[in-house]
Amino acid sequence: MTTYRITRHREEVVGPIQAFMRAHGIDPNDVPLYGDIEIDEGGRTLTVDRYVRNDAGQIISAGEDGKRESVTVDLVAPWPFPPEVTEL
């Protein structure tokens, strides 16, 4: 399993990651700007945190940030960066 850490908001990183999330059926607007993305190459899965929304579509508050849940989906698209680059 490889963990990729998003530490900065840069357009050259955000665009490809948003497309990667969409390819996996995950709304990129639900994924925190900074955090970890785990890819299990052997099990062919992607795990990422996403915000939890209420019935009105608003992110549920949890202190200074929104409430999060971990979601795991089948890996269907390749990671858009060289695999050795684990911090973006």
Secondary structure, 3 states (H helix, E strand, C coil): CEEEEECCCCHHHHHHHHHHHHHCCCCHHHCCCCEEEEEECCCCEEEEEEECECCCCCECEECCEECEEEEEEECCCCCCCCCCCCEC
